[in-house]
Amino acid sequence: SIFSVSPPSLSAVILNAFDDVVNNFIDPPLRPSVDPRHVLSSNFAPIHDELPPTECEVIQGSLPSCLDGAYIRNGPNPQFLPRGPYHLFDGDGMLHAIRISKGKATLCSRFVKTYKYCMERDAGFPLLPNVFSGFNGLTASATRGALSAARIFTGQYNPTNGIGLANTSLALFGNRLYALGESDLPYSVRLTSNGDIQTLGRQGFDGKLFMSMTAHPKVDPDTGEAFAFRYGPMPPFLTYFRFDADGNKLPDVPIFSMLRPSFLHDFAITKKYAIFADIQIGMNPMEMIAGGSPVGTDPSKVPRLGIIPRYAKDESEIRWFDVPGFNIIHAINAWDEDDGDAVVMVAPNILSVEHTLERMELVHALVEKVRIDLKTGIVSRCPISASNLDFAVINQSYVGKKNKYVYAAVGDPMPKISGVVKLDVSRGDRQRVDCTVARRMYGQGCYGGEPFFVPRDRHHEEEEDDGFLVSFVHDERSGESNFLVMDAKSPKLDIVATVKLPRRVPYGFHGLFVSERDLESIS
C-alpha cells in the first residue's frame, strides 16, 4: 500500500535534528547487541514492503488436508532502517501467514498496525526510542528521554494509545486472534478468505486490561479459558489474571510476594495451578542509563518458582520454592501429579544467563524436568537433553496436562536455528538419559525458527505425536525461503511437503496454526 506522508511540522524538524545529533555524536560506541549493522545482517534484515496474498509453489510432496487453515508467524521487522542503536527485540511486528486450502498455499506478509507503527508510518520517521536499545549511556538516555517528552508535549505522540510493537507471538481465545508483545495490550487481527491479514485494533477488554499483557498466554484446550499476566518495574511487579471461554477478562490478582522486578516472559499452567519463575534476570534501569542492557543479572539471587491456584482470587495461597540455578525464559508445559500434591514443569534452563540479551551466541539452554512435591516441599530436577534447545512446543491438546513429546528448536548458536528435535520426556523419569528420539537438521546454510505441531485429526482420539511439524526455513546461500512440513511421528521427522515461498521470510519469533474452522469463527 502507498501512504501519503505529510510534511513534518517545525517542531518535528527540530526534534529530528536533535535525534540525529544523539545518534551521530552522543551515543557511546555501539555494543554488537545493539549495532544494527550486526543485528540486521543476513536473514535478520527486514523487508520494507508488505506482500499481499501471493500464490506459492509446492515443490516437494503434498500438503496434508489437516493443514487447511493458516500458519502465522510473528517477528520483528523495523519499518525504518535504524539511524541509531537497535536490538533484535525492537522491530515492528510483522505477520507472515501461509494460507492453505485443498493442497494449495498463498503467502501474505503484513505489519501489525499498532498505534506506534501507524503514527511513525504517517510521520515518515521514528517518533520514540527503542526500548531495548534506545537508552544507551547516561547522556544519550537523558537526551532521548527529553526528546520523547517533547514529542508528546507537541502532540506528535499520545502514549496512552500504546507504545508496543506486537512483534512476539499470536494467541487465539474467545473467538479472537491476537498479535502480542509484552510491552502493550493485545492487537486483534484476522485473516480474510483469500489469506490477507487485517489489524482490527488494540484491545483493552472493556477497560479491564491495563498497560500490558504477556506474549505467552496459556489456553486450556478443554475449557477454552485463557490465563495470562503482566509484569513491570513498579509494584506489584507481577499481576496474574484470566479470561473466561468467551474472552471476558476477570479481575486482576496482584502478586506482591514477587519482591523485585523479574524478567518474566513466560509461565505455565496445570489443571490446578499457575506457575511463575522468579529468575536471576531482572529489569535494570540504572545499568541501562549507564550504557548497558535494560535487563541485567543478579548472580546472588536464588531463582524460585511460585505456584498459585489457577482460580485464585488473591495471592494468599501462592507458595514459593527455591530452585537454584533454574533460569527460564520460556516454559514448555506443566501438569499435576499425585492427585494435585505435586506439579511437574518442563522448560529450557538458560545456563549462561548473563548472555541472554547481550551475547545470544553464547547462550546454552538445557531442557529440564522439575518436580515439586507440594506436601514436603522437595524439589527434584532432571535434565532431559544436553543439546542447546529452545523455542519448544507440544501438541496443544496437552497444555496443562501430562504430555510425552516435546518438539524443540536447535540453537546453532542462538538466535540461529539449524534444526528441530523430538524429545520423549517420559524417558527422563527414572534416569539421566538424553530423551531425544528424533532429529531433523535443515542442512548447510539453512536455518529455521520455532516449530509448531499440527495434529492430523483434532476431532478424534489419536496418538499424541500423530501430526505434523511446520516451520519457515531460509537458505542463506540461495536467499530463498521455504515452508517445511515434517511428519512428527516418523523416526527422522521426514519431510512431507516443501513450499517455495515467493520471497524471503526473515527470521522471527513465535507462530500459531489456526484451522479452517477456527478462521471462520474468529469475530
C-alpha positions in Angstrom: 0.0 0.0 0.0 1.1 3.6 -0.6 0.6 6.1 2.2 1.0 9.9 1.8 3.4 11.4 4.3 2.6 15.0 5.4 5.4 17.5 5.6 6.8 17.5 9.2 6.0 20.4 11.4 8.7 22.8 12.5 8.8 21.1 16.0 9.3 17.7 14.4 12.1 19.0 12.2 13.9 20.4 15.2 13.4 17.2 17.2 14.6 15.1 14.3 17.7 17.2 14.1 18.4 16.6 17.8 17.8 12.8 17.2 20.5 12.9 14.6 22.9 14.6 16.9 22.3 11.9 19.6 22.8 9.1 17.0 25.9 10.6 15.5 27.7 12.4 18.3 26.4 11.5 21.7 25.8 7.7 21.6 28.7 5.8 23.1 30.3 3.1 20.8 27.6 0.6 20.0 27.8 -2.8 21.6 27.4 -5.7 19.0 23.9 -6.5 20.5 22.6 -3.0 19.6 24.6 -2.3 16.4 22.2 -2.5 13.5 25.0 -3.5 11.1 25.4 -6.6 13.2 21.9 -7.3 14.4 20.2 -6.8 11.0 22.7 -8.9 9.0 21.8 -11.9 6.8 18.2 -13.1 7.1 17.6 -10.9 10.2 17.5 -8.0 7.8 13.9 -6.5 7.4 11.8 -6.5 4.4 10.4 -3.0 3.8 7.2 -3.6 1.9 4.3 -5.8 2.6 3.3 -8.8 0.5 -0.3 -9.2 -0.5 -1.6 -12.8 -0.8 0.7 -14.4 -3.3 0.4 -18.0 -4.7 3.2 -20.4 -3.6 4.6 -23.4 -5.4 4.6 -26.8 -3.7 8.0 -28.2 -4.9 8.1 -31.4 -2.9 5.4 -33.8 -1.7 1.9 -32.6 -1.0 0.2 -30.6 1.8 -1.9 -32.7 4.2 -5.6 -31.9 4.4 -5.3 -31.2 8.2 -3.2 -28.1 7.3 -6.2 -26.4 5.7 -6.2 -23.1 7.6 -3.2 -20.9 8.2 0.2 -20.9 9.8 1.0 -17.4 11.0 4.4 -16.4 12.5 5.2 -13.1 14.2 8.6 -11.4 14.4 10.4 -8.0 14.5 10.7 -6.1 11.2 11.6 -2.4 11.6 9.7 -0.2 9.1 12.6 2.2 9.1 16.3 1.3 9.0 17.7 2.3 12.4 19.6 5.6 12.5 20.9 4.7 16.0 21.2 1.6 18.2 18.9 -1.3 17.5 18.3 -4.6 19.4 16.8 -7.7 17.8 13.7 -7.4 20.1 13.0 -3.8 18.9 11.4 -4.2 15.5 7.8 -3.5 14.5 5.7 -6.7 14.4 5.2 -8.3 11.1 3.0 -11.3 10.5 3.8 -13.9 7.8 0.8 -16.1 7.1 0.7 -19.1 4.8 -2.9 -19.8 3.9 -3.5 -23.4 2.9 -6.6 -24.8 1.2 -7.1 -28.1 -0.7 -3.3 -28.6 -1.2 -2.6 -25.0 -2.4 -0.9 -22.3 -0.5 -0.6 -18.5 -0.5 1.8 -16.3 1.5 0.9 -12.9 2.9 3.2 -10.6 5.0 1.7 -7.6 6.8 2.8 -5.2 9.6 0.7 -5.3 12.7 -0.9 -1.8 12.5 -0.1 -0.8 16.1 -0.6 2.8 17.1 3.2 3.3 17.2 3.6 1.8 13.7 0.8 3.9 12.2 2.0 7.2 13.8 5.5 6.6 12.6 4.4 5.5 9.2 2.3 8.6 8.7 5.2 10.8 10.0 7.8 9.1 7.9 10.3 8.7 10.7 10.6 7.1 14.1 9.0 9.0 17.0 10.1 7.1 20.1 13.4 5.4 21.1 13.6 1.7 21.1 13.0 0.1 24.5 15.9 -2.4 24.4 18.5 -0.2 22.8 17.4 3.4 22.7 18.8 4.3 26.2 22.5 3.8 25.5 24.6 5.7 28.0 23.6 8.4 30.5 23.8 11.5 28.3 22.1 9.8 25.3 19.4 8.3 27.6 18.7 11.7 29.2 18.6 13.4 25.8 16.3 10.8 24.2 14.0 10.9 27.2 13.7 14.7 26.8 13.1 14.4 23.1 10.3 11.8 23.7 8.7 14.1 26.3 8.9 17.0 23.7 7.2 14.9 21.0 4.4 14.0 23.5 4.1 17.6 24.6 3.9 18.9 21.0 1.2 16.4 20.1 3.3 14.1 17.9 2.6 11.1 20.0 0.0 10.1 22.6 1.5 7.3 24.8 -2.0 6.4 26.3 -2.7 4.8 22.9 0.2 2.4 23.4 3.9 2.2 22.8 4.1 -1.5 21.9 5.2 -3.4 18.9 3.1 -6.6 18.9 6.1 -8.4 17.5 6.4 -11.6 19.5 3.6 -14.1 19.2 -0.1 -14.9 18.4 -2.9 -16.3 20.5 -6.4 -17.5 19.8 -9.0 -17.4 22.6 -12.6 -16.2 22.9 -13.1 -16.5 19.1 -10.5 -13.7 18.6 -7.0 -13.9 17.2 -4.4 -11.6 18.8 -0.9 -10.4 17.9 1.1 -10.0 21.1 4.0 -8.1 22.5 4.5 -7.9 26.3 5.0 -4.1 26.3 1.4 -3.3 25.3 -2.1 -4.6 25.1 -3.0 -7.3 22.5 -3.9 -6.3 19.0 -6.8 -8.1 17.4 -6.2 -9.4 13.9 -8.0 -11.5 11.3 -7.4 -13.4 8.1 -9.6 -12.9 5.1 -10.8 -15.7 3.0 -8.1 -15.1 0.4 -5.4 -15.1 3.1 -4.9 -11.3 3.6 -4.1 -10.1 7.1 -6.1 -7.2 8.8 -5.4 -5.5 12.0 -8.7 -4.8 13.8 -7.3 -2.7 16.7 -5.8 -2.6 20.2 -7.9 -4.5 22.7 -8.5 -3.3 26.3 -11.2 -5.8 27.1 -13.8 -3.2 28.0 -11.2 -1.2 30.0 -10.4 -4.2 32.3 -6.9 -4.9 30.9 -4.3 -2.3 31.8 -1.0 -1.4 30.3 0.3 -4.7 29.0 0.0 -8.5 28.8 2.4 -11.4 28.4 3.0 -12.6 24.8 2.6 -16.1 26.2 -1.0 -16.6 27.5 -2.0 -20.2 28.1 -5.2 -21.5 26.7 -6.8 -24.6 28.3 -7.8 -26.9 25.4 -10.7 -28.4 27.4 -12.3 -25.3 28.9 -11.3 -22.6 26.4 -10.2 -20.3 29.2 -7.0 -18.3 28.8 -4.6 -17.5 31.6 -2.1 -14.6 31.5 -0.1 -12.0 33.4 1.8 -8.7 33.2 5.0 -7.6 34.8 6.6 -4.2 35.2 9.2 -2.1 37.1 6.8 -0.8 39.7 4.9 -2.9 42.5 3.2 -5.1 42.1 5.9 -6.5 39.8 3.6 -9.3 38.8 -0.1 -9.4 38.2 -2.0 -12.6 37.3 -5.4 -12.7 35.5 -7.5 -14.9 33.3 -10.2 -14.8 30.7 -13.3 -17.0 30.5 -14.1 -19.1 27.5 -15.9 -16.2 25.8 -12.8 -14.0 26.1 -14.1 -11.8 29.0 -11.3 -10.7 31.3 -11.7 -11.5 35.0 -10.3 -9.4 37.9 -6.5 -9.0 38.5 -4.6 -10.9 41.1 -1.6 -8.8 42.1 1.4 -10.8 43.4 3.2 -8.6 46.0 5.4 -11.5 47.1 7.4 -11.0 43.8 9.8 -8.8 45.7 11.9 -7.4 42.7 11.2 -6.8 39.1 12.0 -10.0 37.3 12.2 -10.6 33.5 9.0 -12.8 33.4 8.5 -13.6 29.8 6.6 -16.8 30.1 4.8 -19.1 32.6 2.9 -22.4 32.8 -0.4 -23.8 33.9 -1.7 -27.1 35.1 -5.3 -28.1 35.7 -5.0 -26.8 39.3 -2.2 -24.2 39.3 -0.3 -21.4 37.6 3.5 -21.4 37.8 5.7 -18.4 37.7 9.5 -18.2 37.6 11.4 -15.5 39.6 14.8 -15.7 37.9 18.2 -14.0 38.1 17.4 -11.9 35.1 15.6 -8.6 36.0 14.9 -5.1 34.8 17.9 -3.0 35.3 17.2 0.7 34.7 20.4 2.0 36.3 22.6 -0.2 34.2 20.6 0.8 31.1 21.1 4.5 31.8 24.9 3.8 32.2 25.0 2.3 28.7 24.3 -1.3 29.4 21.3 -3.6 28.8 17.8 -2.7 30.2 17.8 -6.3 31.5 20.6 -7.4 33.9 21.5 -10.4 36.0 21.9 -10.8 39.8 24.2 -13.8 40.5 23.4 -13.6 44.2 19.7 -14.1 43.7 18.3 -17.7 44.1 15.7 -18.4 41.4 12.4 -19.7 42.6 9.1 -21.0 41.3 5.8 -19.5 42.6 2.8 -21.8 42.5 -0.7 -20.4 42.9 -4.1 -22.0 42.4 -5.2 -21.1 38.9 -8.6 -19.8 40.1 -7.1 -17.8 43.0 -8.8 -14.5 43.8 -5.8 -13.2 45.7 -2.2 -14.2 46.4 -2.8 -15.7 49.8 -2.3 -19.2 48.6 0.8 -18.7 46.5 3.9 -20.7 47.6 7.4 -20.1 46.5 10.1 -22.8 46.1 13.8 -22.2 45.7 15.2 -23.8 42.6 18.9 -22.8 42.5 20.3 -22.1 39.0 16.9 -22.5 37.3 16.6 -19.5 35.0 13.9 -19.9 32.3 12.8 -17.5 29.6 10.3 -19.9 28.0 8.1 -22.7 29.6 7.2 -25.8 27.6 4.4 -27.4 29.7 3.4 -28.4 33.2 1.0 -30.8 34.8 -0.3 -32.1 38.2 0.7 -35.5 39.7 -0.3 -37.4 42.8 -3.8 -36.0 42.7 -2.5 -32.5 42.8 0.0 -33.0 45.6 2.9 -32.4 43.1 3.5 -30.4 40.0 5.9 -31.1 37.1 7.3 -28.4 34.8 9.4 -28.8 31.7 11.4 -25.8 30.5 14.7 -24.8 28.9 17.1 -23.7 31.6 19.4 -20.8 30.5 22.8 -21.9 31.8 24.8 -18.8 30.6 22.2 -16.4 31.9 24.4 -13.4 31.8 24.5 -13.6 28.0 20.7 -13.7 27.5 20.4 -10.3 25.7 23.9 -9.2 25.1 25.7 -12.3 23.6 23.0 -14.6 22.4 25.5 -16.8 20.5 26.9 -17.8 23.9 23.6 -18.8 25.4 23.0 -22.5 26.1 19.6 -23.7 27.1 19.3 -27.2 28.8 15.8 -28.6 28.8 15.0 -29.8 32.4 12.1 -31.5 34.1 11.4 -30.1 37.6 9.1 -31.8 40.1 7.8 -30.1 43.2 6.2 -32.1 46.0 3.7 -29.7 47.4 3.4 -31.7 50.6 7.1 -32.0 51.5 8.4 -29.0 49.6 11.1 -31.2 48.0 12.2 -30.1 44.6 13.8 -32.6 42.2 15.3 -31.9 38.8 16.4 -33.9 35.8 18.0 -32.7 32.5 16.4 -34.4 29.5 18.8 -33.3 26.8 22.3 -31.9 26.6 21.6 -30.1 23.4 21.1 -26.3 23.1 17.3 -26.2 22.7 14.7 -23.5 23.0 11.5 -22.3 21.2 9.9 -25.7 22.1 6.3 -26.7 21.6 3.9 -29.6 22.3 0.6 -30.9 20.9 -1.6 -28.0 22.1 -4.3 -30.5 23.2 -2.0 -31.3 26.2 -1.4 -27.8 27.6 -1.7 -28.2 31.4 -1.8 -32.0 31.1 0.9 -34.7 31.2 2.4 -35.0 27.8 5.1 -37.3 26.4 6.6 -35.4 23.4 8.3 -32.0 23.0 9.5 -30.5 19.8 12.3 -28.0 20.2 14.5 -25.8 18.0 18.2 -26.5 17.9 20.4 -23.4 18.5 23.4 -23.3 16.3 24.1 -20.9 18.0 21.1 -18.9 19.1 19.4 -16.9 17.7 20.0 -19.0 14.6 18.1 -22.4 14.5 19.6 -25.2 12.5 17.0 -27.9 13.1 14.4 -29.5 15.3 14.5 -32.4 17.7 11.7 -34.5 19.2 12.1 -35.3 22.9 10.3 -38.1 24.8 10.1 -36.5 28.3 8.8 -39.7 29.9 12.2 -41.3 29.5 13.7 -38.9 32.0 11.5 -40.1 34.9 14.0 -42.5 36.5 17.4 -42.0 35.0 19.6 -39.3 33.5 19.3 -40.1 29.8 19.1 -37.9 26.7 15.5 -38.1 25.7 16.0 -37.2 22.1 14.1 -39.7 19.9 14.1 -37.9 16.5 16.1 -35.1 14.8 15.9 -33.2 11.6 18.7 -30.8 10.6 17.9 -28.3 7.9 21.3 -28.6 6.1 24.3 -26.5 5.4 23.5 -22.8 5.4 19.8 -23.4 6.1 18.1 -22.0 9.3 14.6 -22.1 10.5 12.5 -21.0 13.5 10.2 -22.3 16.2 8.4 -25.5 15.0 4.7 -25.8 15.5 2.8 -29.1 15.9 -0.5 -29.6 14.0 -2.4 -32.8 14.8 -3.5 -35.0 12.0 -7.1 -35.1 13.2 -8.1 -33.0 16.2 -11.7 -34.3 16.3 -10.8 -37.9 17.1 -8.6 -39.5 19.7 -5.1 -40.1 18.2 -1.6 -40.7 19.5 0.0 -37.6 20.9 2.6 -37.4 18.1 0.3 -38.2 15.2 0.6 -35.0 13.2 3.0 -32.6 11.5 5.6 -30.1 12.4 5.7 -26.9 10.4 8.3 -24.1 10.1 9.7 -21.5 7.8 13.3 -22.3 6.7 15.7 -20.0 4.9 18.7 -21.0 2.7 21.3 -18.3 3.2 23.3 -19.5 0.2 20.5 -19.1 -2.3 18.5 -16.4 -0.5 15.3 -18.5 -0.8 12.8 -19.3 1.9 10.6 -22.4 2.2 7.7 -23.6 4.3 8.5 -27.1 5.6 6.1 -29.8 6.7 7.5 -32.7 8.6 6.0 -36.0 9.9 6.1 -35.7 13.7 5.7 -39.4 14.2 8.5 -40.6 11.9 11.9 -41.6 13.3 13.7 -38.9 11.3 10.9 -36.2 11.1 10.6 -36.9 7.4 9.7 -34.0 5.1 6.1 -34.4 3.8 5.9 -31.2 1.8 8.1 -28.2 0.9 6.5 -25.0 -0.3 8.7 -22.5 -2.1 7.8 -19.0 -0.9 7.6 -16.1 -3.3 10.1 -14.1 -1.4 12.4 -14.1 1.7 10.8 -14.5 5.1 13.1 -13.0 7.8 13.9 -15.0 11.0 11.3 -14.3 13.7 9.8 -15.4 17.0 6.7 -17.4 17.7 3.9 -18.8 15.5 0.5 -20.4 15.6 -1.6 -22.7 13.3 -5.3 -21.7 13.0 -7.6 -24.3 11.5 -10.1 -23.5 8.8 -12.9 -23.9 11.3 -11.3 -21.5 13.7 -10.6 -19.0 11.0 -14.3 -19.0 10.2 -15.3 -18.5 13.8 -13.0 -15.5 14.5 -15.0 -12.4 15.3 
